[in-house]
Every structure is written in C-alpha cells, then in structure tokens.
Amino acid sequence: MKETEVIRRPLVTEKTTLQREDGRTIVLEVALKATKVEIKQAVERLLGSKVESVRTAISHGKVKRQGRYFGQRPDWKKAYVRLRDGEKVPEFLEGS
C-alpha cells in the first residue's frame, strides 16, 4: 500500500487538539487495512518525523435511517502517532 493511501487526513476534534498541544501526538484517519508498521513508515516518509509508537482504533459506522430506509456509515480507522523526543509536529498540522 502506498504512503499516500495509508494516511487519509488529520483528525481535528477537541480531544485531538488537546493531545496535539503536548507537541508529540498526532491523530490521523488511516486506511482500514493499514497496519501499524505501514502507518509508521508513511508518517516518517511523508511528514519527516521519527515515530516512537502507533496506537490504532477502529470506529464502527453508525446505523442511520432516512424515513423507512436504513443504512450504515462505513467503518473507519484512526491512528494515534506518538513522535520521539525532540521531534516536532509539522507546521501544516499545527493549525489544523
């Protein structure tokens, strides 16, 4: 899997913003089939920062309904990437 396919987008929520303020943790939406090793390699190559650890969580899609029709949002995966000491979050992720 290519690095650009592994990382989908950074997650910007209240919780992830608080985690980013410590300066070492980035939260990203990643491909559902991406492994921790692939996520680590993609972050190191694309963002240029050394990674200490990667934790992942799968969020299951909610069941939604429109009138009498039911549907389900797709499942998605997020990764908590912790950078090594001395590494900084890239500038373009600072404001997001």
mmCIF file as gemmi writes it, N, C-alpha and C atoms, coordinates in Angstrom:
data_model
loop_
_atom_site.group_PDB
_atom_site.id
_atom_site.type_symbol
_atom_site.label_atom_id
_atom_site.label_alt_id
_atom_site.label_comp_id
_atom_site.label_asym_id
_atom_site.label_entity_id
_atom_site.label_seq_id
_atom_site.pdbx_PDB_ins_code
_atom_site.Cartn_x
_atom_site.Cartn_y
_atom_site.Cartn_z
_atom_site.occupancy
_atom_site.B_iso_or_equiv
_atom_site.pdbx_formal_charge
_atom_site.auth_seq_id
_atom_site.auth_asym_id
_atom_site.pdbx_PDB_model_num
ATOM 1 N N . MET Axp A 1 ? 0.849 -1.175 0 1 0 ? 1 A 1
ATOM 2 C CA . MET Axp A 1 ? 0 0 0 1 0 ? 1 A 1
ATOM 3 C C . MET Axp A 1 ? 0.9 1.245 0 1 0 ? 1 A 1
ATOM 4 N N . LYS Axp A 2 ? 0.571 2.223 -0.829 1 0 ? 2 A 1
ATOM 5 C CA . LYS Axp A 2 ? 1.365 3.444 -0.92 1 0 ? 2 A 1
ATOM 6 C C . LYS Axp A 2 ? 1.171 4.305 0.325 1 0 ? 2 A 1
ATOM 7 N N . GLU Axp A 3 ? 2.172 5.143 0.604 1 0 ? 3 A 1
ATOM 8 C CA . GLU Axp A 3 ? 2.091 6.027 1.776 1 0 ? 3 A 1
ATOM 9 C C . GLU Axp A 3 ? 0.922 6.992 1.676 1 0 ? 3 A 1
ATOM 10 N N . THR Axp A 4 ? 0.65 7.443 0.456 1 0 ? 4 A 1
ATOM 11 C CA . THR Axp A 4 ? -0.45 8.389 0.275 1 0 ? 4 A 1
ATOM 12 C C . THR Axp A 4 ? -1.807 7.724 0.435 1 0 ? 4 A 1
ATOM 13 N N . GLU Axp A 5 ? -1.881 6.408 0.295 1 0 ? 5 A 1
ATOM 14 C CA . GLU Axp A 5 ? -3.129 5.682 0.505 1 0 ? 5 A 1
ATOM 15 C C . GLU Axp A 5 ? -3.334 5.344 1.978 1 0 ? 5 A 1
ATOM 16 N N . VAL Axp A 6 ? -2.253 5.234 2.728 1 0 ? 6 A 1
ATOM 17 C CA . VAL Axp A 6 ? -2.334 4.848 4.136 1 0 ? 6 A 1
ATOM 18 C C . VAL Axp A 6 ? -2.933 5.974 4.958 1 0 ? 6 A 1
ATOM 19 N N . ILE Axp A 7 ? -2.396 7.183 4.823 1 0 ? 7 A 1
ATOM 20 C CA . ILE Axp A 7 ? -2.873 8.326 5.605 1 0 ? 7 A 1
ATOM 21 C C . ILE Axp A 7 ? -3.954 9.049 4.817 1 0 ? 7 A 1
ATOM 22 N N . ARG Axp A 8 ? -5.137 9.153 5.4 1 0 ? 8 A 1
ATOM 23 C CA . ARG Axp A 8 ? -6.245 9.815 4.72 1 0 ? 8 A 1
ATOM 24 C C . ARG Axp A 8 ? -6.281 11.308 5.042 1 0 ? 8 A 1
ATOM 25 N N . ARG Axp A 9 ? -6.33 11.629 6.353 1 0 ? 9 A 1
ATOM 26 C CA . ARG Axp A 9 ? -6.417 13.037 6.758 1 0 ? 9 A 1
ATOM 27 C C . ARG Axp A 9 ? -6.139 13.133 8.249 1 0 ? 9 A 1
ATOM 28 N N . PRO Axp A 10 ? -5.738 14.321 8.721 1 0 ? 10 A 1
ATOM 29 C CA . PRO Axp A 10 ? -5.615 14.505 10.177 1 0 ? 10 A 1
ATOM 30 C C . PRO Axp A 10 ? -7.003 14.707 10.78 1 0 ? 10 A 1
ATOM 31 N N . LEU Axp A 11 ? -7.202 14.186 11.975 1 0 ? 11 A 1
ATOM 32 C CA . LEU Axp A 11 ? -8.475 14.366 12.672 1 0 ? 11 A 1
ATOM 33 C C . LEU Axp A 11 ? -8.397 15.599 13.549 1 0 ? 11 A 1
ATOM 34 N N . VAL Axp A 12 ? -9.379 16.477 13.421 1 0 ? 12 A 1
ATOM 35 C CA . VAL Axp A 12 ? -9.409 17.705 14.196 1 0 ? 12 A 1
ATOM 36 C C . VAL Axp A 12 ? -10.672 17.691 15.044 1 0 ? 12 A 1
ATOM 37 N N . THR Axp A 13 ? -10.503 17.35 16.306 1 0 ? 13 A 1
ATOM 38 C CA . THR Axp A 13 ? -11.588 17.381 17.271 1 0 ? 13 A 1
ATOM 39 C C . THR Axp A 13 ? -11.053 18.04 18.535 1 0 ? 13 A 1
ATOM 40 N N . GLU Axp A 14 ? -11.926 18.237 19.49 1 0 ? 14 A 1
ATOM 41 C CA . GLU Axp A 14 ? -11.484 18.838 20.747 1 0 ? 14 A 1
ATOM 42 C C . GLU Axp A 14 ? -10.467 17.938 21.449 1 0 ? 14 A 1
ATOM 43 N N . LYS Axp A 15 ? -10.73 16.645 21.447 1 0 ? 15 A 1
ATOM 44 C CA . LYS Axp A 15 ? -9.837 15.69 22.106 1 0 ? 15 A 1
ATOM 45 C C . LYS Axp A 15 ? -8.465 15.638 21.411 1 0 ? 15 A 1
ATOM 46 N N . THR Axp A 16 ? -8.459 15.592 20.073 1 0 ? 16 A 1
ATOM 47 C CA . THR Axp A 16 ? -7.187 15.507 19.365 1 0 ? 16 A 1
ATOM 48 C C . THR Axp A 16 ? -6.4 16.8 19.455 1 0 ? 16 A 1
ATOM 49 N N . THR Axp A 17 ? -7.092 17.926 19.554 1 0 ? 17 A 1
ATOM 50 C CA . THR Axp A 17 ? -6.403 19.209 19.709 1 0 ? 17 A 1
ATOM 51 C C . THR Axp A 17 ? -5.676 19.264 21.045 1 0 ? 17 A 1
ATOM 52 N N . LEU Axp A 18 ? -6.304 18.757 22.097 1 0 ? 18 A 1
ATOM 53 C CA . LEU Axp A 18 ? -5.647 18.713 23.402 1 0 ? 18 A 1
ATOM 54 C C . LEU Axp A 18 ? -4.432 17.789 23.373 1 0 ? 18 A 1
ATOM 55 N N . GLN Axp A 19 ? -4.532 16.67 22.656 1 0 ? 19 A 1
ATOM 56 C CA . GLN Axp A 19 ? -3.399 15.755 22.568 1 0 ? 19 A 1
ATOM 57 C C . GLN Axp A 19 ? -2.264 16.342 21.744 1 0 ? 19 A 1
ATOM 58 N N . ARG Axp A 20 ? -2.593 17.146 20.741 1 0 ? 20 A 1
ATOM 59 C CA . ARG Axp A 20 ? -1.552 17.745 19.914 1 0 ? 20 A 1
ATOM 60 C C . ARG Axp A 20 ? -0.808 18.84 20.659 1 0 ? 20 A 1
ATOM 61 N N . GLU Axp A 21 ? -1.443 19.446 21.679 1 0 ? 21 A 1
ATOM 62 C CA . GLU Axp A 21 ? -0.805 20.53 22.418 1 0 ? 21 A 1
ATOM 63 C C . GLU Axp A 21 ? 0.424 20.075 23.186 1 0 ? 21 A 1
ATOM 64 N N . ASP Axp A 22 ? 0.505 18.784 23.537 1 0 ? 22 A 1
ATOM 65 C CA . ASP Axp A 22 ? 1.721 18.304 24.211 1 0 ? 22 A 1
ATOM 66 C C . ASP Axp A 22 ? 2.9 18.284 23.248 1 0 ? 22 A 1
ATOM 67 N N . GLY Axp A 23 ? 2.612 18.402 21.943 1 0 ? 23 A 1
ATOM 68 C CA . GLY Axp A 23 ? 3.677 18.542 20.954 1 0 ? 23 A 1
ATOM 69 C C . GLY Axp A 23 ? 4.209 17.249 20.398 1 0 ? 23 A 1
ATOM 70 N N . ARG Axp A 24 ? 3.686 16.101 20.837 1 0 ? 24 A 1
ATOM 71 C CA . ARG Axp A 24 ? 4.25 14.834 20.375 1 0 ? 24 A 1
ATOM 72 C C . ARG Axp A 24 ? 3.241 13.872 19.78 1 0 ? 24 A 1
ATOM 73 N N . THR Axp A 25 ? 1.962 14.133 19.897 1 0 ? 25 A 1
ATOM 74 C CA . THR Axp A 25 ? 0.951 13.186 19.426 1 0 ? 25 A 1
ATOM 75 C C . THR Axp A 25 ? 0.155 13.775 18.268 1 0 ? 25 A 1
ATOM 76 N N . ILE Axp A 26 ? 0.02 12.97 17.216 1 0 ? 26 A 1
ATOM 77 C CA . ILE Axp A 26 ? -0.784 13.334 16.055 1 0 ? 26 A 1
ATOM 78 C C . ILE Axp A 26 ? -1.867 12.27 15.916 1 0 ? 26 A 1
ATOM 79 N N . VAL Axp A 27 ? -3.084 12.679 15.596 1 0 ? 27 A 1
ATOM 80 C CA . VAL Axp A 27 ? -4.166 11.733 15.375 1 0 ? 27 A 1
ATOM 81 C C . VAL Axp A 27 ? -4.579 11.833 13.91 1 0 ? 27 A 1
ATOM 82 N N . LEU Axp A 28 ? -4.564 10.688 13.229 1 0 ? 28 A 1
ATOM 83 C CA . LEU Axp A 28 ? -4.825 10.652 11.795 1 0 ? 28 A 1
ATOM 84 C C . LEU Axp A 28 ? -5.901 9.629 11.473 1 0 ? 28 A 1
ATOM 85 N N . GLU Axp A 29 ? -6.688 9.911 10.444 1 0 ? 29 A 1
ATOM 86 C CA . GLU Axp A 29 ? -7.556 8.885 9.886 1 0 ? 29 A 1
ATOM 87 C C . GLU Axp A 29 ? -6.73 8.125 8.867 1 0 ? 29 A 1
ATOM 88 N N . VAL Axp A 30 ? -6.736 6.808 8.971 1 0 ? 30 A 1
ATOM 89 C CA . VAL Axp A 30 ? -5.913 5.976 8.099 1 0 ? 30 A 1
ATOM 90 C C . VAL Axp A 30 ? -6.797 4.954 7.394 1 0 ? 30 A 1
ATOM 91 N N . ALA Axp A 31 ? -6.213 4.263 6.421 1 0 ? 31 A 1
ATOM 92 C CA . ALA Axp A 31 ? -6.935 3.22 5.691 1 0 ? 31 A 1
ATOM 93 C C . ALA Axp A 31 ? -7.285 2.089 6.637 1 0 ? 31 A 1
ATOM 94 N N . LEU Axp A 32 ? -8.419 1.462 6.408 1 0 ? 32 A 1
ATOM 95 C CA . LEU Axp A 32 ? -8.918 0.42 7.296 1 0 ? 32 A 1
ATOM 96 C C . LEU Axp A 32 ? -7.989 -0.787 7.329 1 0 ? 32 A 1
ATOM 97 N N . LYS Axp A 33 ? -7.317 -1.079 6.232 1 0 ? 33 A 1
ATOM 98 C CA . LYS Axp A 33 ? -6.437 -2.251 6.17 1 0 ? 33 A 1
ATOM 99 C C . LYS Axp A 33 ? -4.98 -1.926 6.48 1 0 ? 33 A 1
ATOM 100 N N . ALA Axp A 34 ? -4.679 -0.692 6.864 1 0 ? 34 A 1
ATOM 101 C CA . ALA Axp A 34 ? -3.299 -0.298 7.153 1 0 ? 34 A 1
ATOM 102 C C . ALA Axp A 34 ? -2.846 -0.886 8.485 1 0 ? 34 A 1
ATOM 103 N N . THR Axp A 35 ? -1.615 -1.377 8.519 1 0 ? 35 A 1
ATOM 104 C CA . THR Axp A 35 ? -1.043 -1.919 9.747 1 0 ? 35 A 1
ATOM 105 C C . THR Axp A 35 ? -0.249 -0.83 10.466 1 0 ? 35 A 1
ATOM 106 N N . LYS Axp A 36 ? 0.144 -1.12 11.713 1 0 ? 36 A 1
ATOM 107 C CA . LYS Axp A 36 ? 0.911 -0.149 12.481 1 0 ? 36 A 1
ATOM 108 C C . LYS Axp A 36 ? 2.259 0.131 11.83 1 0 ? 36 A 1
ATOM 109 N N . VAL Axp A 37 ? 2.872 -0.888 11.26 1 0 ? 37 A 1
ATOM 110 C CA . VAL Axp A 37 ? 4.174 -0.715 10.608 1 0 ? 37 A 1
ATOM 111 C C . VAL Axp A 37 ? 4.022 0.177 9.375 1 0 ? 37 A 1
ATOM 112 N N . GLU Axp A 38 ? 2.971 -0.035 8.574 1 0 ? 38 A 1
ATOM 113 C CA . GLU Axp A 38 ? 2.743 0.8 7.394 1 0 ? 38 A 1
ATOM 114 C C . GLU Axp A 38 ? 2.454 2.244 7.791 1 0 ? 38 A 1
ATOM 115 N N . ILE Axp A 39 ? 1.704 2.435 8.866 1 0 ? 39 A 1
ATOM 116 C CA . ILE Axp A 39 ? 1.399 3.792 9.333 1 0 ? 39 A 1
ATOM 117 C C . ILE Axp A 39 ? 2.677 4.489 9.774 1 0 ? 39 A 1
ATOM 118 N N . LYS Axp A 40 ? 3.527 3.776 10.517 1 0 ? 40 A 1
ATOM 119 C CA . LYS Axp A 40 ? 4.792 4.351 10.986 1 0 ? 40 A 1
ATOM 120 C C . LYS Axp A 40 ? 5.68 4.753 9.81 1 0 ? 40 A 1
ATOM 121 N N . GLN Axp A 41 ? 5.806 3.878 8.825 1 0 ? 41 A 1
ATOM 122 C CA . GLN Axp A 41 ? 6.638 4.184 7.661 1 0 ? 41 A 1
ATOM 123 C C . GLN Axp A 41 ? 6.08 5.357 6.864 1 0 ? 41 A 1
ATOM 124 N N . ALA Axp A 42 ? 4.759 5.419 6.721 1 0 ? 42 A 1
ATOM 125 C CA . ALA Axp A 42 ? 4.147 6.505 5.955 1 0 ? 42 A 1
ATOM 126 C C . ALA Axp A 42 ? 4.357 7.845 6.644 1 0 ? 42 A 1
ATOM 127 N N . VAL Axp A 43 ? 4.208 7.893 7.971 1 0 ? 43 A 1
ATOM 128 C CA . VAL Axp A 43 ? 4.406 9.151 8.704 1 0 ? 43 A 1
ATOM 129 C C . VAL Axp A 43 ? 5.859 9.589 8.616 1 0 ? 43 A 1
ATOM 130 N N . GLU Axp A 44 ? 6.785 8.655 8.768 1 0 ? 44 A 1
ATOM 131 C CA . GLU Axp A 44 ? 8.208 9.012 8.712 1 0 ? 44 A 1
ATOM 132 C C . GLU Axp A 44 ? 8.605 9.507 7.329 1 0 ? 44 A 1
ATOM 133 N N . ARG Axp A 45 ? 8.043 8.914 6.271 1 0 ? 45 A 1
ATOM 134 C CA . ARG Axp A 45 ? 8.41 9.337 4.921 1 0 ? 45 A 1
ATOM 135 C C . ARG Axp A 45 ? 7.7 10.623 4.507 1 0 ? 45 A 1
ATOM 136 N N . LEU Axp A 46 ? 6.406 10.739 4.788 1 0 ? 46 A 1
ATOM 137 C CA . LEU Axp A 46 ? 5.642 11.895 4.314 1 0 ? 46 A 1
ATOM 138 C C . LEU Axp A 46 ? 5.834 13.127 5.187 1 0 ? 46 A 1
ATOM 139 N N . LEU Axp A 47 ? 5.899 12.941 6.507 1 0 ? 47 A 1
ATOM 140 C CA . LEU Axp A 47 ? 5.992 14.09 7.401 1 0 ? 47 A 1
ATOM 141 C C . LEU Axp A 47 ? 7.421 14.378 7.852 1 0 ? 47 A 1
ATOM 142 N N . GLY Axp A 48 ? 8.326 13.428 7.665 1 0 ? 48 A 1
ATOM 143 C CA . GLY Axp A 48 ? 9.723 13.654 8.017 1 0 ? 48 A 1
ATOM 144 C C . GLY Axp A 48 ? 9.996 13.674 9.508 1 0 ? 48 A 1
ATOM 145 N N . SER Axp A 49 ? 9.165 13.022 10.301 1 0 ? 49 A 1
ATOM 146 C CA . SER Axp A 49 ? 9.352 12.96 11.747 1 0 ? 49 A 1
ATOM 147 C C . SER Axp A 49 ? 9.534 11.511 12.172 1 0 ? 49 A 1
ATOM 148 N N . LYS Axp A 50 ? 10.395 11.269 13.138 1 0 ? 50 A 1
ATOM 149 C CA . LYS Axp A 50 ? 10.615 9.92 13.647 1 0 ? 50 A 1
ATOM 150 C C . LYS Axp A 50 ? 9.482 9.551 14.606 1 0 ? 50 A 1
ATOM 151 N N . VAL Axp A 51 ? 8.988 8.326 14.493 1 0 ? 51 A 1
ATOM 152 C CA . VAL Axp A 51 ? 7.837 7.868 15.264 1 0 ? 51 A 1
ATOM 153 C C . VAL Axp A 51 ? 8.289 6.966 16.395 1 0 ? 51 A 1
ATOM 154 N N . GLU Axp A 52 ? 7.744 7.215 17.592 1 0 ? 52 A 1
ATOM 155 C CA . GLU Axp A 52 ? 8.036 6.374 18.752 1 0 ? 52 A 1
ATOM 156 C C . GLU Axp A 52 ? 7.066 5.209 18.83 1 0 ? 52 A 1
ATOM 157 N N . SER Axp A 53 ? 5.756 5.485 18.719 1 0 ? 53 A 1
ATOM 158 C CA . SER Axp A 53 ? 4.767 4.416 18.814 1 0 ? 53 A 1
ATOM 159 C C . SER Axp A 53 ? 3.523 4.783 18.023 1 0 ? 53 A 1
ATOM 160 N N . VAL Axp A 54 ? 2.746 3.746 17.686 1 0 ? 54 A 1
ATOM 161 C CA . VAL Axp A 54 ? 1.493 3.918 16.962 1 0 ? 54 A 1
ATOM 162 C C . VAL Axp A 54 ? 0.43 3.081 17.661 1 0 ? 54 A 1
ATOM 163 N N . ARG Axp A 55 ? -0.698 3.716 17.979 1 0 ? 55 A 1
ATOM 164 C CA . ARG Axp A 55 ? -1.857 3.005 18.522 1 0 ? 55 A 1
ATOM 165 C C . ARG Axp A 55 ? -3.008 3.206 17.549 1 0 ? 55 A 1
ATOM 166 N N . THR Axp A 56 ? -3.799 2.174 17.317 1 0 ? 56 A 1
ATOM 167 C CA . THR Axp A 56 ? -4.891 2.278 16.361 1 0 ? 56 A 1
ATOM 168 C C . THR Axp A 56 ? -6.21 1.913 17.026 1 0 ? 56 A 1
ATOM 169 N N . ALA Axp A 57 ? -7.277 2.433 16.449 1 0 ? 57 A 1
ATOM 170 C CA . ALA Axp A 57 ? -8.625 2.12 16.92 1 0 ? 57 A 1
ATOM 171 C C . ALA Axp A 57 ? -9.556 2.124 15.712 1 0 ? 57 A 1
ATOM 172 N N . ILE Axp A 58 ? -10.445 1.135 15.657 1 0 ? 58 A 1
ATOM 173 C CA . ILE Axp A 58 ? -11.425 1.062 14.586 1 0 ? 58 A 1
ATOM 174 C C . ILE Axp A 58 ? -12.74 1.596 15.12 1 0 ? 58 A 1
ATOM 175 N N . SER Axp A 59 ? -13.297 2.584 14.423 1 0 ? 59 A 1
ATOM 176 C CA . SER Axp A 59 ? -14.596 3.14 14.774 1 0 ? 59 A 1
ATOM 177 C C . SER Axp A 59 ? -15.63 2.545 13.826 1 0 ? 59 A 1
ATOM 178 N N . HIS Axp A 60 ? -16.64 1.927 14.386 1 0 ? 60 A 1
ATOM 179 C CA . HIS Axp A 60 ? -17.662 1.293 13.568 1 0 ? 60 A 1
ATOM 180 C C . HIS Axp A 60 ? -18.689 2.334 13.137 1 0 ? 60 A 1
ATOM 181 N N . GLY Axp A 61 ? -19.155 2.211 11.896 1 0 ? 61 A 1
ATOM 182 C CA . GLY Axp A 61 ? -20.105 3.164 11.344 1 0 ? 61 A 1
ATOM 183 C C . GLY Axp A 61 ? -21.466 3.068 12.015 1 0 ? 61 A 1
ATOM 184 N N . LYS Axp A 62 ? -22.083 4.219 12.184 1 0 ? 62 A 1
ATOM 185 C CA . LYS Axp A 62 ? -23.396 4.261 12.822 1 0 ? 62 A 1
ATOM 186 C C . LYS Axp A 62 ? -24.479 3.812 11.847 1 0 ? 62 A 1
ATOM 187 N N . VAL Axp A 63 ? -25.53 3.229 12.392 1 0 ? 63 A 1
ATOM 188 C CA . VAL Axp A 63 ? -26.697 2.897 11.59 1 0 ? 63 A 1
ATOM 189 C C . VAL Axp A 63 ? -27.563 4.15 11.524 1 0 ? 63 A 1
ATOM 190 N N . LYS Axp A 64 ? -27.835 4.59 10.326 1 0 ? 64 A 1
ATOM 191 C CA . LYS Axp A 64 ? -28.627 5.797 10.108 1 0 ? 64 A 1
ATOM 192 C C . LYS Axp A 64 ? -29.902 5.426 9.363 1 0 ? 64 A 1
ATOM 193 N N . ARG Axp A 65 ? -30.871 6.299 9.461 1 0 ? 65 A 1
ATOM 194 C CA . ARG Axp A 65 ? -32.147 5.998 8.839 1 0 ? 65 A 1
ATOM 195 C C . ARG Axp A 65 ? -32.711 7.259 8.198 1 0 ? 65 A 1
ATOM 196 N N . GLN Axp A 66 ? -33.292 7.081 7.028 1 0 ? 66 A 1
ATOM 197 C CA . GLN Axp A 66 ? -33.971 8.159 6.318 1 0 ? 66 A 1
ATOM 198 C C . GLN Axp A 66 ? -35.371 7.65 6.01 1 0 ? 66 A 1
ATOM 199 N N . GLY Axp A 67 ? -36.332 8.093 6.811 1 0 ? 67 A 1
ATOM 200 C CA . GLY Axp A 67 ? -37.689 7.589 6.657 1 0 ? 67 A 1
ATOM 201 C C . GLY Axp A 67 ? -37.749 6.122 7.039 1 0 ? 67 A 1
ATOM 202 N N . ARG Axp A 68 ? -38.178 5.294 6.116 1 0 ? 68 A 1
ATOM 203 C CA . ARG Axp A 68 ? -38.258 3.866 6.416 1 0 ? 68 A 1
ATOM 204 C C . ARG Axp A 68 ? -37.035 3.087 5.947 1 0 ? 68 A 1
ATOM 205 N N . TYR Axp A 69 ? -36.061 3.776 5.362 1 0 ? 69 A 1
ATOM 206 C CA . TYR Axp A 69 ? -34.871 3.12 4.83 1 0 ? 69 A 1
ATOM 207 C C . TYR Axp A 69 ? -33.722 3.218 5.829 1 0 ? 69 A 1
ATOM 208 N N . PHE Axp A 70 ? -33.04 2.099 6.017 1 0 ? 70 A 1
ATOM 209 C CA . PHE Axp A 70 ? -31.904 2.039 6.922 1 0 ? 70 A 1
ATOM 210 C C . PHE Axp A 70 ? -30.627 1.921 6.108 1 0 ? 70 A 1
ATOM 211 N N . GLY Axp A 71 ? -29.584 2.504 6.626 1 0 ? 71 A 1
ATOM 212 C CA . GLY Axp A 71 ? -28.279 2.392 6.011 1 0 ? 71 A 1
ATOM 213 C C . GLY Axp A 71 ? -27.219 2.453 7.088 1 0 ? 71 A 1
ATOM 214 N N . GLN Axp A 72 ? -25.982 2.182 6.72 1 0 ? 72 A 1
ATOM 215 C CA . GLN Axp A 72 ? -24.902 2.216 7.688 1 0 ? 72 A 1
ATOM 216 C C . GLN Axp A 72 ? -23.732 2.987 7.114 1 0 ? 72 A 1
ATOM 217 N N . ARG Axp A 73 ? -23.192 3.883 7.913 1 0 ? 73 A 1
ATOM 218 C CA . ARG Axp A 73 ? -21.988 4.601 7.512 1 0 ? 73 A 1
ATOM 219 C C . ARG Axp A 73 ? -20.82 3.621 7.529 1 0 ? 73 A 1
ATOM 220 N N . PRO Axp A 74 ? -19.798 3.88 6.732 1 0 ? 74 A 1
ATOM 221 C CA . PRO Axp A 74 ? -18.676 2.936 6.682 1 0 ? 74 A 1
ATOM 222 C C . PRO Axp A 74 ? -17.827 2.977 7.956 1 0 ? 74 A 1
ATOM 223 N N . ASP Axp A 75 ? -17.211 1.826 8.266 1 0 ? 75 A 1
ATOM 224 C CA . ASP Axp A 75 ? -16.249 1.769 9.366 1 0 ? 75 A 1
ATOM 225 C C . ASP Axp A 75 ? -14.996 2.532 8.948 1 0 ? 75 A 1
ATOM 226 N N . TRP Axp A 76 ? -14.265 3.07 9.934 1 0 ? 76 A 1
ATOM 227 C CA . TRP Axp A 76 ? -13.028 3.784 9.641 1 0 ? 76 A 1
ATOM 228 C C . TRP Axp A 76 ? -12.045 3.572 10.78 1 0 ? 76 A 1
ATOM 229 N N . LYS Axp A 77 ? -10.784 3.855 10.505 1 0 ? 77 A 1
ATOM 230 C CA . LYS Axp A 77 ? -9.713 3.576 11.452 1 0 ? 77 A 1
ATOM 231 C C . LYS Axp A 77 ? -8.951 4.857 11.743 1 0 ? 77 A 1
ATOM 232 N N . LYS Axp A 78 ? -8.595 5.047 13.024 1 0 ? 78 A 1
ATOM 233 C CA . LYS Axp A 78 ? -7.769 6.192 13.386 1 0 ? 78 A 1
ATOM 234 C C . LYS Axp A 78 ? -6.509 5.703 14.065 1 0 ? 78 A 1
ATOM 235 N N . ALA Axp A 79 ? -5.464 6.499 13.931 1 0 ? 79 A 1
ATOM 236 C CA . ALA Axp A 79 ? -4.163 6.14 14.496 1 0 ? 79 A 1
ATOM 237 C C . ALA Axp A 79 ? -3.661 7.286 15.363 1 0 ? 79 A 1
ATOM 238 N N . TYR Axp A 80 ? -3.238 6.94 16.577 1 0 ? 80 A 1
ATOM 239 C CA . TYR Axp A 80 ? -2.591 7.881 17.48 1 0 ? 80 A 1
ATOM 240 C C . TYR Axp A 80 ? -1.089 7.667 17.314 1 0 ? 80 A 1
ATOM 241 N N . VAL Axp A 81 ? -0.415 8.631 16.693 1 0 ? 81 A 1
ATOM 242 C CA . VAL Axp A 81 ? 1.011 8.52 16.39 1 0 ? 81 A 1
ATOM 243 C C . VAL Axp A 81 ? 1.776 9.39 17.378 1 0 ? 81 A 1
ATOM 244 N N . ARG Axp A 82 ? 2.647 8.769 18.156 1 0 ? 82 A 1
ATOM 245 C CA . ARG Axp A 82 ? 3.47 9.498 19.122 1 0 ? 82 A 1
ATOM 246 C C . ARG Axp A 82 ? 4.87 9.648 18.55 1 0 ? 82 A 1
ATOM 247 N N . LEU Axp A 83 ? 5.334 10.894 18.477 1 0 ? 83 A 1
ATOM 248 C CA . LEU Axp A 83 ? 6.657 11.192 17.926 1 0 ? 83 A 1
ATOM 249 C C . LEU Axp A 83 ? 7.72 11.05 18.998 1 0 ? 83 A 1
ATOM 250 N N . ARG Axp A 84 ? 8.947 10.838 18.563 1 0 ? 84 A 1
ATOM 251 C CA . ARG Axp A 84 ? 10.068 10.719 19.509 1 0 ? 84 A 1
ATOM 252 C C . ARG Axp A 84 ? 10.364 12.057 20.168 1 0 ? 84 A 1
ATOM 253 N N . ASP Axp A 85 ? 11.132 12.002 21.259 1 0 ? 85 A 1
ATOM 254 C CA . ASP Axp A 85 ? 11.551 13.231 21.934 1 0 ? 85 A 1
ATOM 255 C C . ASP Axp A 85 ? 12.37 14.085 20.981 1 0 ? 85 A 1
ATOM 256 N N . GLY Axp A 86 ? 12.119 15.367 20.996 1 0 ? 86 A 1
ATOM 257 C CA . GLY Axp A 86 ? 12.848 16.29 20.14 1 0 ? 86 A 1
ATOM 258 C C . GLY Axp A 86 ? 12.218 16.493 18.782 1 0 ? 86 A 1
ATOM 259 N N . GLU Axp A 87 ? 11.32 15.614 18.367 1 0 ? 87 A 1
ATOM 260 C CA . GLU Axp A 87 ? 10.631 15.766 17.081 1 0 ? 87 A 1
ATOM 261 C C . GLU Axp A 87 ? 9.453 16.708 17.263 1 0 ? 87 A 1
ATOM 262 N N . LYS Axp A 88 ? 9.175 17.484 16.234 1 0 ? 88 A 1
ATOM 263 C CA . LYS Axp A 88 ? 8.064 18.433 16.294 1 0 ? 88 A 1
ATOM 264 C C . LYS Axp A 88 ? 7.005 18.044 15.265 1 0 ? 88 A 1
ATOM 265 N N . VAL Axp A 89 ? 5.785 18.46 15.551 1 0 ? 89 A 1
ATOM 266 C CA . VAL Axp A 89 ? 4.696 18.256 14.607 1 0 ? 89 A 1
ATOM 267 C C . VAL Axp A 89 ? 4.942 19.18 13.425 1 0 ? 89 A 1
ATOM 268 N N . PRO Axp A 90 ? 4.782 18.699 12.185 1 0 ? 90 A 1
ATOM 269 C CA . PRO Axp A 90 ? 4.988 19.567 11.019 1 0 ? 90 A 1
ATOM 270 C C . PRO Axp A 90 ? 4.11 20.812 11.076 1 0 ? 90 A 1
ATOM 271 N N . GLU Axp A 91 ? 4.592 21.889 10.464 1 0 ? 91 A 1
ATOM 272 C CA . GLU Axp A 91 ? 3.929 23.19 10.563 1 0 ? 91 A 1
ATOM 273 C C . GLU Axp A 91 ? 2.515 23.165 9.999 1 0 ? 91 A 1
ATOM 274 N N . PHE Axp A 92 ? 2.288 22.428 8.917 1 0 ? 92 A 1
ATOM 275 C CA . PHE Axp A 92 ? 0.956 22.454 8.311 1 0 ? 92 A 1
ATOM 276 C C . PHE Axp A 92 ? -0.077 21.724 9.165 1 0 ? 92 A 1
ATOM 277 N N . LEU Axp A 93 ? 0.352 20.924 10.15 1 0 ? 93 A 1
ATOM 278 C CA . LEU Axp A 93 ? -0.585 20.276 11.063 1 0 ? 93 A 1
ATOM 279 C C . LEU Axp A 93 ? -0.796 21.101 12.336 1 0 ? 93 A 1
ATOM 280 N N . GLU Axp A 94 ? 0.005 22.124 12.539 1 0 ? 94 A 1
ATOM 281 C CA . GLU Axp A 94 ? -0.114 22.947 13.752 1 0 ? 94 A 1
ATOM 282 C C . GLU Axp A 94 ? -1.469 23.622 13.847 1 0 ? 94 A 1
ATOM 283 N N . GLY Axp A 95 ? -1.91 24.234 12.757 1 0 ? 95 A 1
ATOM 284 C CA . GLY Axp A 95 ? -3.161 24.986 12.791 1 0 ? 95 A 1
ATOM 285 C C . GLY Axp A 95 ? -4.403 24.138 12.639 1 0 ? 95 A 1
ATOM 286 N N . SER Axp A 96 ? -4.248 22.896 12.169 1 0 ? 96 A 1
ATOM 287 C CA . SER Axp A 96 ? -5.434 22.073 11.921 1 0 ? 96 A 1
ATOM 288 C C . SER Axp A 96 ? -5.947 21.44 13.188 1 0 ? 96 A 1
